[in-house]
Amino acid sequence: MNLTQLRQFLTLTQTLHFNRAAELSHISPSTLSRCIQQLEEELGAQLFLRDNRSAELTPAGSRLVSFARETLQQWDTLRDNIQMNSTQLQGALSLYCSVTASYSFLYEILANFRRKHTLIEIKLHTGDPALAIERVVAGHEDVAIAARQETMPQEMDFKRIMYSPLVLIQPADSPWSPSPATDTQSYWQSIPYIVSERGVARDRLDTWFRRRRINPRIYAQVAGHEAIVSMVSLGLGVGLVPQIVLENSPLANKVKPHSIQPFLKPYEVGICVLTKRLKSPIVRAFWEQIKES
């Protein structure tokens, strides 16, 4: 048993889905399955009742949850206490963000931090922004750049960096060019949509569909807003993305905003961290240098 196995175990207890937990842990489902089997062999008890996709904790698994959380917390406390006795901060900071965030405003944030703390290693992971908050809650990342959800976890702090409007885009040579008079239910149901698999933008688009009583024609569901821009540029449908993604996309000239835009709440981008992780000198140093917009 090691700390990595305990973290992977806790991730599975939060998702109760092997494929989802494996994605969050950046491992294959088979590797996660072997991890759980090894823990079960060492404990001599079954931790999950599972089928091909989902899982359910057994009583033994529930007991291990408490042990795993306490063990990881004690490790973090020990590491933080050692850091407090050091004259200069050193160690590692794990950060998660989307590809767009990594090459838009992340450089300035990290450049300022690196100038002050040269001995801290930055571990940057990029991927679907919809996973950001889950990865922080699961303990895979110290901090993440994420979109504020309608309901944030109570144990999490959030500092806003910017607002970005959500824009419905279509191919530059799109056949879908309606006039305001064609803003009807039948028109919106005739369009193929490229949508996010999950996340804030998907939730707001789904809400808009329900309010308009639109049964959308979903052409594809993808991970990450950058993939939406790519598929829309190929003429496969229309999609909803944050404006910051569109502005930073190399394919921006191959798409254009739809002539009719749904009225949606802007995408609020910021830094998120678990409140308890602010006890870490490294995490706190990074957090304090972020100025809320």
N, C-alpha and C positions, 0 to 999 in steps of 0.2 A: 504494500500500500504506500502511495506517495501523494504529494500535494496535488499534482496534476490529475491523478485519478479521482481525488476527492472533488476537485473543481468540475470535472466532467460528469461525475455522479450528480452533483447539485444542479448542473445545467439540465440534465435529463429530468430531475424531479420538478423543475419549473416548467418544462415544455411538455413532459409526458409523451414525447414523440421522438423516436430515434433519429429519423432523418433531420428533423429540425434541430435537435440537440447537437448532432454531429456537425451541422452547418455552423452553428454558433461556436463550436469548439475547434473549427478548422481541421476536422479529421473526417475520415470516412465512416459511414454507419457500421461497417464491419469492425473497424478499430474500436469504436465506442462499445459495440457489443462485447468484444473481447475484454475491454476494461471492466465492464459490469460483471462478466463471468469470473474474472480474476478476483474481484472483490467478494463475490459470492462464495468462491472456493476458499478464500482466506477466512471468511466469517462462518462458513458452513451453514449458510442460510440463503434462501431466495430473497432478493431485494425488490424485484418487480414481477408482476403478472403481466406478460406481454404477448402480443401477436406480431404480425409482420410490420405494423406501423405504430401502434400506440402502446402505452405502458401504464401500469398502475402500481403505486407503492404497496408493498406488504408491510405488516407490523414491524418486521426486522428492518426494512428499508426506512421507515419513519424514524426509528431509533438512530440509524446511521446519519440521517439528516442533521440531527442535533449535534452529534459528534463531529461531523464534517465542518459545520459552521463554526463551532467553538475552536476546532483545531486550526482552521485557516485564519480566524480572527486572532488567535494567540500568536501565530506566525507573523501576521502583519504588525501586531503590537511589539513583538520582539525586534523586528526589523526597524520599526520606527524609533524605538528607544535607542538602538544603536546609532541610528542616523542623528539623533538629537545630540549625541556626545561628540559628533564629528565637527571639526572646524569648517569644513566645506562640504556641502551636500554632494553625495555621490550615490549612484545606484541606477535604477531604470524607471522610466515612466512609459506606460503603455497607453496609446491613444488610437481611437478608431474614428474614421470619417469616410465620407464618400469620395470618389475620385475627383469630382468637381471641387469639393472643399479643399482637397489636398493641393490643387494648383491654382486656387483663387486667393483665399485670404489666410490659409494656414501658414504660408511662408513667413509672413510678418509676425504671426504669433510665436512660431518656433524660433525665429531669428532673435527676437528679443529675449526669449527664455534662455537660449544657448549662450548668449553673450554674458549673462549673469551666472549661469551654472554650467560650466564647461565639462564637469565630470559626470553629468547625468546623461545616461544613454536613452535616446528616444526610440521606442519601438512603435512604429507606425503601421497600422493595419487599415486597409481600405476595402470598401464593399458597399453593399446595399444599405442606404441610410435608415431603412426601416428596422434594421437589426441593431442600431446603435444603442438605444436605451436598454434593450434586453441584454446586450453584451456587458454593459456596465453593471446592471443589477446582478447578473450571473457571476461577476467577479473576473471576467476575462480581460477587461480593460480598466485602467484607472479613471480615465476621462474619455469623453466622446463628443464629437460635434454632431448634433442631432436636431431634428425638428421638434418643437414643443407639441406634445400630444394634448388632446382635450382634457385628459385626466392623467396627471403625472404621478409616478410612485411617490408616496409620502416620504420615503427615506432619501429622496434625491433632491439636490440643489441644481438650479438652472440659471445661467447668465446669458441673456440675449446678446447676440452679435449683430444681427441684422434682420430686417423683414424682406421677403421676396414674394411678389405676386405670383399666383398660379396662373399659367397661361395655357390655353388650349391651342395646340399647333396642328398644322396640316402641311402636306407637301407643297413646295414652292409652286409647282404646276398642278395643283390639286383640282379635281373635278367638283369638289364640294365647295361651291362659292354661292351661298344663298343670299338672298336679300332679307331685310328684317321681316318681310311679309311671310317668308318661309320658315320662320322660327316656330315650328309646330312639333307636336309629339311625333308625328309620322316621319318628319324630316330627321330628327335626332335618332330615331330608331333605325333609319336606313343606313347610317354611317358605321363603318367598322372602326372599333376603338382598340388602341394599344394602351394597356393600363398596367400599373404597378401591381405586383402580387399582393402587396400589403403596404401599410404606412399611412401617414397623414394625408397625402394627396389623394390616395385611393379612397380613404374614408370620406373625404369631403366631396369627391366626385360621385361616390355612391349615394351620399345624402342628397345631392342635387338631382340625381336620376330619380330617386324615390319621390322627392317633392314635386317633380314635373311628371310623375307617373310614366317614366320612360323605361322601357325594357331594352337595355343597351345590347347592341350586337358586338360582343367581345371577340375580336380577332385573335388577340394574343395577350398573355399576362407575362410580364418580365420582371426581373430583379434589377432595380436601379433606374434612375431617371435618364441616365446617359443612353441606355439601351432603347428607351422610348424614342428619343430624338433620332437614333439610327434607323429604327424601323419606320418611323413616319417619313423620314427623308427618302426611303425606298418606295414610297407611295402605297404602303400597306394599310394606312388608316390615319386617324387623328389621335392625339394623345395629350395628356395634361402633365405639364412639368413646371417646376419653379423657374422663374425668369432668370435667376442666376445660372442655372444649368444651360439654358438656351444661349445666354450671352457668352458663356465660356466654351461652347461646343464647337469643334472644328467643322461641324455640319450645319452651322447656323444659317448659312446662305442657301441651303437646300430645303429649308422649311420656312413657314411664315405663320404668324398668328391667325387663327380663324377669325372670320369677319364678325362672328357673334361670340362673345365671351360670357361664360357662366359667371355669375356674381358669387365669388368664393372668398372666404377669409384668407388673408396672406399667409404664406409659409414663414413661420418664425424660427430662425436658426440660432442656435446658441451652444454653449459648452455645458455639459451635464456631468455630475459626479455624485457618488453616494456620500451623504453627509458624514458618515463614519470614516470615510477615507480621507477626509480633510484633516484628520489627526496625523496623517503622514506628512512629515516636513516637505518631501518632494512634491506630493500632490498639492499641498497647501501653497507652496511657492509658485507652482504653475497657476493655480486658481486665483491667487491674489494679484498676479500680473495681468489678468484678463480684465479689461474695462468694459462694463456693460454699456451697450449703445443706448 
